[in-house]
Amino acid sequence: MGRRIPVHQRGRAVSGRGALRIGTRASALALWQARHVETLIRALPSAPPVEIVHIKTEGDVRNDVPLWAVRGRAFFTKEIDRALLAGEVDVAVHSLKDLSTVLEEGVELAAVLTREDPRDA
């Protein structure tokens, strides 16, 4: 069982800002997932205000490169993780399919959302 990481203390984000900032890509899937996380956080007692921050990643900018030709890792997550480490956002929401098998140093996979029924397509 993983450890609990507080997202708020007395209605304020743990970063000390008034709003809890969720960093994510601006794709339709990423925004849906970030809004889902926002809904779950807002349901918590004394939850802070939540703000979704759109972050462009290398994968968004270099859309002319086929994925099979990409060298390196974290093509769709690196910039979001760096914003998290720099304190620009409090939480990063990624699609699990985009995560590298090796996470950026200092980044932790803290939660995975419950999967919906895959037959509902």
Secondary structure, DSSP 4 states (H G I P E B T S, - for coil): -PPP--SEETTEETTSSSSEEEEE--SHHHHHHHHHHHHHHHTSTTPPPEEEEE---HHHH-TTS-GGG--SS-TTTHHHHHHHHTTS-SEE---GGG--SSPPTT------PPPP-TT--
